[in-house]
C-alpha cells in the first residue's frame, strides 16, 4: 500500500496519528501544513520524511519562485522540521538544488520516491538472506522496535521489509513488536502493518524486550535507523540501545536496516548526532489524558544511539556491512 503520494498539486499521506482506529488521508497543499504534519508525526520514518520533504520543495516551488526569499524560507522550514533523521534535510537539499521550476522539483522528488521504493525491496531481500546466513535457513522469530514498514518508507519498509520478506519466504515463525513508548508506534502502527500482511505477531512492552531475549524468545533483532554515522554508530527510536545490550548478552544478532540515504559520512560518530527531545507532554500524558501527577516534569529523547560495537551488521539497499567481522563503512 502506498502511504504517501503527490496528487494534483498537493501531498496526500496517511495520517499516522489516527492509526490503527482510523485510516485517514491528509491532503497538504502548503509548506506550513506539511511542516506541522511532520512535527506532530502524521508522517514519520526517515525514508518517508525524505520523500515528504522532497515533495515539500516542489510544493514550495509551486507557491514562490525558486531562489526567492519566500522559497528559501520554506526550504529552511522543511529541512529543520525534525533534526535527527538525516534523510529529511538531505532530500530537501537535493531537490532544492535543482528546483528551477515546479516541474524540475517534481521530477527530482519522483526520482527520490522511486529510489526509496526500490531500496525497500532490496533491503528486504538482502536482510532476509543475511538472517538465513546468521541463524540458519529455518523459520525465525524476529524482534523489532518502532515502525519500519511502508508507513515509514512509502512502501514495504526497512527492518519490517526484512520481516515481510521472511514471511513471504515462509521463514517467519512470528514477529515480536515492542510497543515503543511514549507514542506507541509499535503498538499502533507495526501491528497494523503486520496484520495487513498476514504475518504472525505478538506485542510486548519495551522493557520486556531485553529480558525476553535473555530467555531465548527471538532469533534476531531488526531495527531501522534515522541516521548512521561514519563509524557505524546508529540513531534510532528510543529503546533501541537497550535492545542492543540485551542482544549482546543473549548472543542474538542485532541488525540495522536502512537505505544508503541514511548513512551520513559527514557525522563522525553518534556523539555528534543531535537527539530530538519532544518535551514532557508525551511522557506525562497518554492520548491527551494526564497519567502522572500534575506538575511532573519529563525527559523525552525521541531517539538513542547504539554504538557500532553492539551492532552485528548494517543492511542497506546496496550492501551488507558486517561490523562483527571488522568491516567499516
Residue pairs with C-beta under 8 A, 6 or more apart in sequence:
1 150
1 155
1 196
2 150
2 154
2 155
3 13
3 14
3 48
3 150
3 151
3 154
3 155
4 11
4 12
4 13
4 14
4 43
4 48
4 51
4 52
4 55
4 113
4 154
5 11
5 12
5 13
6 12
6 55
6 58
6 106
6 109
6 110
7 27
9 29
9 62
10 27
10 28
10 29
10 59
11 27
11 28
11 29
11 34
11 52
11 55
11 56
11 59
12 25
12 26
12 27
12 28
13 25
13 26
13 28
13 37
13 42
13 43
13 52
14 23
14 24
14 25
14 26
14 151
15 22
15 24
15 25
15 26
15 37
15 42
16 41
16 42
16 43
16 44
16 147
16 151
16 185
16 188
16 189
17 40
17 41
17 42
18 24
19 151
19 188
19 189
19 192
20 188
20 189
20 191
20 192
26 37
26 42
28 34
28 37
28 59
29 59
30 59
30 63
31 56
31 59
31 60
31 63
31 74
31 77
31 78
32 77
34 52
34 56
34 59
34 78
35 56
35 77
35 78
35 81
37 43
37 52
38 44
38 49
38 52
38 53
38 81
38 82
38 88
39 81
39 82
41 183
43 49
43 52
44 147
44 151
44 152
44 185
45 147
45 148
45 151
45 152
45 153
45 224
46 85
46 86
46 87
46 88
46 152
46 224
46 225
46 226
46 227
46 258
46 261
46 262
47 87
47 116
47 119
47 120
47 152
47 153
47 154
47 158
47 259
47 261
47 262
48 116
48 151
48 152
48 153
48 154
49 82
49 85
49 87
49 88
50 85
50 87
50 88
50 90
50 91
50 112
50 116
50 261
51 91
51 109
51 112
51 113
51 116
51 154
52 88
53 78
53 79
53 81
53 87
53 88
53 89
53 91
53 92
53 95
54 91
54 92
54 94
54 95
54 108
54 109
54 112
54 113
55 106
55 109
55 113
56 74
56 78
56 92
57 74
57 75
57 78
57 92
57 95
57 96
57 99
57 105
57 109
58 95
58 99
58 102
58 105
58 106
58 109
59 74
60 71
60 74
60 75
60 78
60 99
60 105
61 71
61 99
61 101
61 102
61 104
61 105
62 102
63 70
63 71
63 74
64 70
64 71
64 74
65 71
66 96
66 99
66 100
66 101
66 105
71 99
75 92
75 96
78 88
78 92
79 88
79 89
79 92
79 93
80 89
81 88
82 88
82 276
83 274
83 276
84 226
84 227
84 235
84 273
84 274
84 275
84 276
84 302
84 303
85 226
85 227
85 262
86 226
86 227
86 261
86 262
86 264
86 267
87 226
87 259
87 261
87 262
90 261
90 264
91 112
91 261
94 108
94 112
95 105
95 108
95 109
95 112
96 105
98 104
98 105
98 108
99 105
99 108
113 154
115 261
116 153
116 154
116 155
116 259
116 261
117 154
117 155
117 156
118 317
119 153
119 259
119 260
119 261
119 316
119 317
120 150
120 153
120 154
120 155
120 156
120 157
120 158
120 161
120 259
120 317
121 156
121 161
122 317
122 318
123 157
123 158
123 161
123 162
123 257
123 258
123 259
123 315
123 316
123 317
124 156
124 157
124 161
124 162
124 164
124 165
125 165
126 315
126 316
126 317
126 319
126 320
127 159
127 161
127 162
127 165
127 222
127 255
127 257
127 315
128 162
128 165
128 166
128 169
128 171
130 255
130 313
130 315
130 320
131 140
131 142
131 162
131 166
131 171
131 219
131 220
131 253
131 255
132 171
134 220
134 253
134 312
135 219
135 220
135 253
137 171
138 171
139 170
139 171
139 172
139 173
140 166
140 171
140 172
140 173
140 219
140 220
141 173
141 174
141 175
141 176
141 217
141 218
141 219
141 220
142 162
142 163
142 166
142 172
142 174
142 175
142 176
142 218
142 219
142 220
142 221
142 222
143 175
143 176
143 177
143 178
143 209
143 212
143 213
143 217
143 218
143 220
143 221
143 222
143 243
144 159
144 160
144 163
144 175
144 176
144 177
144 178
144 186
144 190
144 221
144 222
144 223
145 177
145 178
145 180
145 186
145 206
145 209
145 223
145 236
145 237
145 239
145 240
145 243
146 178
146 180
146 185
146 186
146 190
146 223
146 224
146 236
146 237
146 239
146 240
147 160
147 180
147 185
147 186
147 189
147 190
147 193
148 157
148 158
148 159
148 160
148 161
148 190
148 222
148 223
148 224
148 257
149 156
149 157
149 160
149 161
149 164
149 189
149 190
149 193
150 156
150 157
150 160
150 193
151 157
151 189
151 193
152 158
152 160
152 224
153 161
156 164
157 164
157 193
157 224
158 224
158 225
158 257
158 258
158 259
159 222
159 223
159 224
159 255
159 257
160 190
160 193
160 194
160 222
160 224
161 257
162 222
162 255
162 257
162 315
163 172
163 175
163 194
163 199
163 222
164 197
164 199
166 172
167 175
167 197
167 198
167 199
172 199
172 200
173 200
174 199
174 200
174 201
174 202
175 190
175 194
175 199
175 200
175 201
175 202
176 201
176 202
176 204
176 209
176 212
176 217
176 218
177 186
177 187
177 190
177 191
177 194
177 201
177 202
177 203
177 204
178 186
178 203
178 204
178 205
178 206
178 208
178 209
178 239
178 243
179 186
179 187
179 203
179 204
179 205
179 206
180 186
180 187
180 190
180 206
180 237
180 239
181 205
181 206
181 239
182 282
182 283
182 286
182 300
183 282
185 237
186 203
187 203
191 201
191 203
194 201
195 201
204 212
206 239
206 242
207 242
209 239
209 242
209 243
209 246
210 242
210 243
210 245
210 246
210 249
211 246
212 218
213 221
213 243
213 246
213 247
213 249
213 250
213 252
214 246
214 249
214 250
216 250
218 252
219 252
219 253
220 252
220 253
220 254
220 255
221 243
221 244
221 247
221 252
221 253
221 254
221 255
222 255
222 257
223 234
223 236
223 237
223 240
223 243
223 254
223 255
223 256
223 257
223 306
224 236
224 237
224 256
224 257
224 258
225 234
225 235
225 236
225 256
225 257
225 258
225 262
225 314
226 235
226 236
226 237
226 262
226 303
227 234
227 235
227 262
227 264
227 267
227 273
228 234
228 235
228 256
228 258
228 262
228 263
228 264
228 314
228 329
229 235
229 264
229 267
229 268
229 269
229 270
229 272
229 273
230 264
230 265
230 266
230 267
230 268
230 269
230 329
231 268
231 269
231 270
231 308
231 328
231 329
232 308
232 311
232 314
232 321
232 323
232 328
232 329
233 269
233 270
233 271
233 273
233 305
233 306
233 307
233 308
234 240
234 256
234 258
234 270
234 305
234 306
234 308
234 311
234 314
235 270
235 273
235 275
235 303
235 304
235 305
236 256
236 303
236 304
236 306
237 302
237 303
237 304
238 301
238 302
238 303
238 304
239 304
240 303
240 304
240 306
241 304
241 305
241 306
241 310
243 254
244 254
244 306
244 307
244 310
244 311
245 310
246 252
247 253
247 254
247 310
247 312
248 254
248 310
253 312
253 313
254 306
254 310
254 311
254 312
255 311
255 312
255 313
255 314
255 315
256 306
256 311
256 313
256 314
256 315
257 314
257 315
257 316
258 314
258 315
258 316
259 316
259 317
260 316
260 317
260 318
262 316
263 314
263 316
263 329
265 329
267 273
270 305
270 306
270 307
271 305
273 303
273 305
275 301
275 302
275 303
275 304
275 305
276 301
276 302
276 303
277 299
277 300
277 301
277 302
278 300
278 302
279 298
279 300
280 296
280 297
280 298
280 299
280 300
281 298
282 298
282 300
283 292
283 298
283 299
283 300
284 290
284 291
284 292
284 296
284 298
285 291
285 292
292 298
308 323
309 323
311 323
311 324
312 322
312 323
312 324
313 320
313 321
313 322
313 323
313 324
314 320
314 321
314 323
314 329
321 327
321 328
321 329
